[in-house]
């Protein structure tokens, strides 16, 4: 996974939906994010090992993100949602369905900050 970030620096879309724990680990995601600064669309739906620290690192490294899907990522919470406005100001689409750690208030705060 880390090799993708170092070799495909112009990558615009990355779909890693439902990648297993054996394939995708937080350290690999950190390394991946360091090289894909031009990423516009990222789909990590169902990646159960995704946590707040890893997502925050990805968001900081990918300021051009326009679409983010973290549907079903149970390790993600309000902490990550608060990071969106400061890191991903171009974000147009966000899928957080089945993210049980995200409260309604965080979404309301996010929508208020966007306007």
Residue frames as qw, qx, qy, qz and C-alpha x, y, z in Angstrom:
[[0.000, 0.885, 0.465, 0.000, 0.00, 0.00, 0.00],
 [0.320, -0.772, 0.098, 0.541, 2.82, 2.42, 0.84],
 [0.438, -0.066, 0.586, 0.678, 4.24, 1.87, -2.66],
 [0.226, 0.731, 0.588, 0.263, 1.07, 3.31, -4.20],
 [0.160, -0.953, -0.141, 0.215, 1.70, 6.65, -2.50],
 [0.411, -0.618, 0.390, 0.545, 5.35, 6.81, -3.47],
 [0.378, -0.001, 0.719, 0.583, 4.92, 5.72, -7.08],
 [0.099, 0.602, 0.673, 0.418, 1.54, 7.13, -8.09],
 [0.204, -0.333, -0.308, 0.868, 1.86, 10.71, -6.92],
 [0.220, 0.038, -0.282, -0.933, -0.58, 12.02, -9.56],
 [0.146, -0.338, -0.928, -0.054, -3.31, 9.59, -8.55],
 [0.272, -0.232, -0.033, -0.933, -6.70, 11.33, -8.40],
 [0.800, -0.235, -0.075, -0.547, -9.06, 8.50, -7.40],
 [0.193, 0.275, -0.915, 0.224, -8.39, 5.70, -4.95],
 [0.793, -0.261, -0.102, -0.541, -11.00, 3.10, -4.00],
 [0.217, 0.295, -0.887, 0.283, -9.99, 0.73, -1.22],
 [0.701, -0.244, 0.007, -0.670, -13.49, -0.31, -0.27],
 [0.943, -0.230, 0.055, -0.235, -13.71, -3.28, 2.11],
 [0.512, 0.530, -0.632, 0.241, -9.96, -3.92, 2.16],
 [0.847, -0.397, -0.353, 0.028, -9.22, -6.49, 4.81],
 [0.493, -0.840, 0.226, 0.028, -7.10, -6.03, 7.90],
 [0.827, -0.148, 0.367, 0.400, -4.45, -8.25, 6.33],
 [0.552, 0.556, 0.308, 0.539, -4.19, -5.97, 3.30],
 [0.069, 0.732, 0.042, 0.677, -4.55, -2.56, 4.86],
 [0.590, -0.468, -0.459, 0.472, -3.08, -1.43, 8.17],
 [0.119, -0.965, -0.156, 0.172, -2.94, 2.06, 9.73],
 [0.450, -0.573, 0.380, 0.570, 0.83, 2.32, 9.12],
 [0.433, 0.211, 0.669, 0.567, 0.31, 1.55, 5.43],
 [0.115, 0.853, 0.485, 0.154, -2.44, 4.16, 5.19],
 [0.294, -0.865, 0.058, 0.402, -0.15, 6.75, 6.79],
 [0.446, -0.306, 0.560, 0.628, 2.61, 5.99, 4.28],
 [0.343, 0.514, 0.684, 0.387, 0.11, 6.00, 1.42],
 [0.002, -0.935, -0.342, 0.090, -1.23, 9.43, 2.37],
 [0.395, -0.668, 0.216, 0.592, 2.24, 10.96, 2.33],
 [0.311, -0.155, 0.626, 0.698, 2.46, 10.54, -1.44],
 [0.140, 0.510, 0.759, 0.379, -1.07, 11.15, -2.76],
 [0.073, -0.413, -0.272, 0.866, -1.49, 14.86, -2.16],
 [0.234, 0.127, -0.403, -0.876, -3.41, 15.31, -5.44],
 [0.027, -0.286, -0.958, -0.016, -6.10, 12.81, -4.54],
 [0.324, -0.157, -0.148, -0.921, -9.62, 14.05, -5.33],
 [0.814, -0.216, -0.161, -0.514, -11.72, 11.00, -4.43],
 [0.108, 0.322, -0.894, 0.293, -11.05, 8.49, -1.67],
 [0.807, -0.247, -0.216, -0.491, -13.27, 5.54, -0.78],
 [0.121, 0.321, -0.864, 0.370, -12.37, 3.70, 2.42],
 [0.739, -0.218, -0.037, -0.637, -15.86, 2.30, 2.97],
 [0.965, -0.165, -0.135, -0.155, -15.91, -0.70, 5.25],
 [0.556, 0.415, -0.548, 0.466, -12.24, -0.44, 6.21],
 [0.682, -0.652, -0.315, -0.099, -12.81, -1.47, 9.81],
 [0.731, -0.269, -0.178, 0.601, -9.25, -0.78, 10.93],
 [0.209, 0.572, 0.079, 0.789, -9.48, 2.92, 9.98],
 [0.422, -0.611, -0.502, 0.442, -9.26, 5.03, 13.13],
 [0.004, -0.978, -0.172, 0.113, -9.36, 8.75, 13.94],
 [0.403, -0.689, 0.369, 0.476, -5.58, 9.21, 14.01],
 [0.489, 0.043, 0.689, 0.533, -5.13, 7.59, 10.61],
 [0.270, 0.757, 0.548, 0.230, -8.02, 9.47, 9.01],
 [0.145, -0.951, -0.032, 0.271, -6.82, 12.80, 10.41],
 [0.445, -0.456, 0.521, 0.568, -3.37, 12.13, 8.92],
 [0.420, 0.359, 0.701, 0.451, -4.92, 11.31, 5.54],
 [0.111, 0.906, 0.408, 0.018, -7.06, 14.46, 5.61],
 [0.269, -0.846, 0.178, 0.424, -4.04, 16.64, 6.38],
 [0.428, -0.291, 0.651, 0.556, -2.05, 15.09, 3.53],
 [0.246, 0.371, 0.762, 0.470, -4.86, 15.28, 0.94],
 [0.065, 0.446, 0.260, -0.854, -6.04, 18.91, 0.81],
 [0.260, 0.176, -0.502, -0.806, -7.53, 18.48, -2.68],
 [0.078, 0.246, 0.964, -0.062, -10.12, 15.88, -1.63],
 [0.382, -0.068, -0.216, -0.896, -13.54, 16.52, -3.16],
 [0.830, -0.180, -0.280, -0.448, -15.17, 13.21, -2.25],
 [0.012, 0.364, -0.854, 0.371, -14.64, 11.04, 0.82],
 [0.817, -0.233, -0.313, -0.424, -16.45, 7.83, 1.68],
 [0.055, 0.343, -0.833, 0.430, -15.84, 6.28, 5.08],
 [0.770, -0.195, -0.148, -0.589, -19.15, 4.41, 5.27],
 [0.949, -0.182, -0.247, -0.070, -19.09, 1.64, 7.84],
 [0.503, 0.387, -0.518, 0.574, -15.78, 2.70, 9.40],
 [0.633, -0.658, -0.401, -0.078, -16.56, 2.01, 13.02],
 [0.664, -0.290, -0.206, 0.658, -13.26, 3.44, 14.33],
 [0.184, 0.333, 0.147, 0.913, -14.08, 6.93, 13.08],
 [0.206, -0.667, -0.630, 0.341, -15.80, 9.43, 15.37],
 [0.037, 0.969, 0.238, -0.045, -16.64, 13.11, 15.82],
 [0.481, -0.649, 0.283, 0.517, -12.95, 13.85, 16.24],
 [0.461, 0.053, 0.619, 0.633, -12.32, 13.16, 12.54],
 [0.194, 0.768, 0.558, 0.248, -15.38, 15.08, 11.36],
 [0.220, -0.921, -0.078, 0.311, -14.13, 18.19, 13.15],
 [0.486, -0.398, 0.457, 0.629, -10.94, 17.96, 11.08],
 [0.522, 0.505, 0.606, 0.325, -12.76, 18.16, 7.73],
 [0.157, 0.964, 0.213, 0.000, -13.27, 21.92, 7.57],
 [0.268, -0.853, 0.339, 0.293, -9.69, 22.80, 8.33],
 [0.480, -0.320, 0.718, 0.391, -8.09, 20.19, 6.07],
 [0.307, 0.261, 0.808, 0.430, -10.45, 19.57, 3.16],
 [0.180, 0.502, 0.204, -0.821, -11.93, 22.86, 2.12],
 [0.328, 0.251, -0.570, -0.710, -12.72, 21.56, -1.37],
 [0.134, 0.126, 0.976, -0.118, -14.82, 18.65, -0.08],
 [0.445, 0.010, -0.280, -0.850, -18.12, 18.34, -1.96],
 [0.825, -0.142, -0.399, -0.373, -19.27, 14.81, -1.10],
 [0.102, -0.401, 0.791, -0.450, -19.08, 12.94, 2.18],
 [0.789, -0.187, -0.476, -0.340, -20.46, 9.45, 2.89],
 [0.060, -0.374, 0.749, -0.544, -20.48, 8.61, 6.58],
 [0.812, -0.187, -0.201, -0.516, -23.36, 6.15, 6.52],
 [0.931, -0.218, -0.291, 0.028, -23.12, 3.45, 9.20],
 [0.400, 0.369, -0.488, 0.682, -20.41, 5.35, 11.08],
 [0.561, -0.628, -0.537, -0.047, -21.78, 4.72, 14.55],
 [0.556, -0.361, -0.279, 0.694, -19.21, 6.92, 16.29],
 [0.124, 0.180, 0.174, 0.960, -20.37, 10.13, 14.61],
 [0.027, 0.548, 0.663, -0.508, -22.99, 12.15, 16.46],
 [0.243, 0.790, 0.508, 0.242, -25.61, 14.40, 14.88],
 [0.216, -0.927, -0.042, 0.302, -24.15, 17.48, 16.58],
 [0.478, -0.386, 0.484, 0.623, -20.84, 17.05, 14.73],
 [0.359, 0.407, 0.665, 0.513, -22.68, 17.00, 11.42],
 [0.003, -0.924, -0.382, -0.025, -24.67, 20.07, 12.34],
 [0.368, -0.777, 0.184, 0.476, -21.45, 21.86, 13.31],
 [0.484, -0.067, 0.610, 0.624, -19.86, 20.82, 10.02],
 [0.244, 0.662, 0.602, 0.373, -22.82, 22.13, 8.01],
 [0.167, -0.949, -0.196, 0.184, -22.80, 25.39, 9.97],
 [0.450, -0.585, 0.349, 0.577, -19.07, 25.88, 9.31],
 [0.476, 0.226, 0.643, 0.556, -19.53, 25.25, 5.58],
 [0.147, 0.828, 0.480, 0.249, -22.04, 28.09, 5.14]]
